[in-house]
Amino acid sequence: MGIKTIFGGRPVLEFADEHSRRSFLRNAALIGVGVTYVATRAGDPVAFGTADRGFAKNDANASDLDILNYALTLEYLESAFYTAGLKAKLLKGRDLDLVDPIQQHEADHVNVVRSTIVQLGGKPVAQPKVKFPAGTFASRASFLKTAGVFEELGVKAYHGQVPLVKSPDLLGAAASIAGVESRHAAIIAQITGGNPFPAPIEAHLAMGPVLQAAMPFIAK
């Protein structure tokens, strides 16, 4: 399955400390998506195609808290992306009416996932700094094109994670968020002239093809 690159394959996340950075990369290896978002170097859990084989071969090693904190990091990124895009005032009319709620949804997802982690006795990962590549918000077309790739990847990411959730209660919540992300992807596809329902069954991303596709675009 081909995977489109996002943000030109350049890393956009900067973590406050090394522990948070490596924790995210470790969970990327466990869950199998998103490593293009952060720079890696020799010794990282997923650096240069040498992921820890114990994690890479067994997604079941991921705990619910692992999955939630990983999802939280991606929700931070999505929320920041739409916040910056709306701040750039690139949209108007019906486009704005449709995209503005997406930004609100992503902010709500951040709050919900953070609260759930706390309720489970875990510690939410700190929000990383986000720096988008130049040109991401240069025009309506560039913003929406990136949003389309972003949403497509997000839908597949959630569908890849949902089967790994062990708690029935959390499974329902994760499936609900996955459904909302699918709606976001459909809306972005519609306003950009794409296909809002490309398949009868949603695709998901497995570890192997994601790492294979992502490694060439990770900053060394």
BELVENLIN-V782266 format. One record per pair of residues at least 12 apart in sequence whose C-alpha atoms are under 8 Angstrom apart, sorted by sequence separation. I is the first residue (numbers start at 1). J is the second residue. If there is no record, write none. Layout:
i->(I:I)
j->(J:J)
//
This chain:
i->(162:162:86:29:158:159:29:158:28:25:26:158:159:25:26:82:83:158:25:82:22:29:22:29:155:13:14:32:79:11:12:13:30:79:10:11:12:13:29:30:155:9:10:11:12:29:79:154:155:9:10:11:30:31:78:79:10:26:30:6:30:76:151:155:30:31:75:76:79:151:30:75:151:152:75:76:151:27:75:31:148:151:72:27:27:34:148:72:147:148:28:71:72:27:159:69:144:159:160:68:159:160:24:156:158:159:160:90:145:155:156:157:69:144:156:157:24:68:88:90:91:155:156:80:90:76:65:72:73:76:85:72:77:84:73:65:69:73:69:65:85:13:109:102:98:99:67:95:67:64:64:62:63:64:63:64:60:20:59:20:16:15:16:15:16:14:15:13:14:13:14:13:14:12:13:12:12:12:10:34:33:7:8:7:32:7:31:31:7:6:6:5:6:4:56:49:49:49:48:47:33:32:33:32:33:31:32:31:32:35:30:33:29:32:33:36:40:41:32:35:36:39:40:41:38:39:40:36:37:38:39:36:35:9:3:10:11:1:9:10:11:5:8:9:10:3)
j->(174:175:100:45:174:175:46:175:46:44:45:177:178:45:46:102:103:178:46:103:44:51:45:52:178:37:38:56:103:36:37:38:55:104:36:37:38:39:55:56:181:36:37:38:39:56:106:181:182:37:38:39:58:59:106:107:39:55:59:36:60:106:181:185:61:62:106:107:110:182:62:107:184:185:109:110:185:62:110:67:185:188:110:66:67:74:188:113:188:189:70:113:114:70:202:113:188:203:204:113:204:205:70:202:204:205:206:137:192:202:203:204:117:192:204:205:73:117:137:139:140:204:205:130:140:127:117:124:125:128:137:125:130:137:127:120:124:128:125:122:143:77:177:184:187:188:161:191:165:164:165:164:165:166:166:167:164:125:164:126:126:127:128:128:129:128:129:128:129:129:130:130:131:130:131:131:132:133:133:157:157:132:133:133:160:136:160:161:146:146:149:149:150:149:207:211:212:215:215:215:205:205:206:206:207:206:207:207:208:211:207:210:207:210:211:214:218:219:211:214:215:218:219:220:218:219:220:217:218:219:220:218:218:214:210:217:218:209:217:218:219:214:217:218:219:213)
//
